[in-house]
Amino acid sequence: MSDWLEHSVLVEVNAPVELSWELWSDLEQMPRWMKWIESVTVLEDDAELSRWKLDAGGFEFTWLSRITKLVEHQLIQWEAVDGLPNRGGIRFYDHQDKSAVKLTVAYSIPSFLGKLMDNLFLGRLVEGTLKADLKRFQQYANKIQQERSHPQ
């Protein structure tokens, strides 16, 4: 038996939706702003598949993920096809010269582990990390936008 836990976080970015989309759709760049993601490798023979490695305080997990839905400048959805069970999506909202980015992540943990770790504690930890990740993304995207708007 397992339990699925889901978290959603939202951030406003001082960059157009095209830039937010560009940064997120380059999956291999995710470790720049996602604390627990150690690496992402897009498979050469199938661009919809990518190998992920997560390192959270000494706990390492890997999984193979498939993009299940892609709507340019609007949505990227995925699900794990092996390894750590997870799924989610990143949604992009166009606010003219700004954008909003909403990340939703769901993951499966064994029921006994959920009870052992207390879902509330685990949920707060994951949600806090995701909020910090999106804050780093916001800062990164804002920096890229500034550099492109005011080249040296």
Protein Blocks (a to p, Z undefined) as FASTA:
>chain_A
ZZdddddddddddbdfklmmmmmmmmmlmmmmmmklmbdcddfklmkbccddddeehiac
ddddddfbdcehkbccdddfehjddddddddddehjaccddddddddddfklmmmnopml
mmmmmmmmmmmmmmmmmmmmmmmmmmmmmcZZ
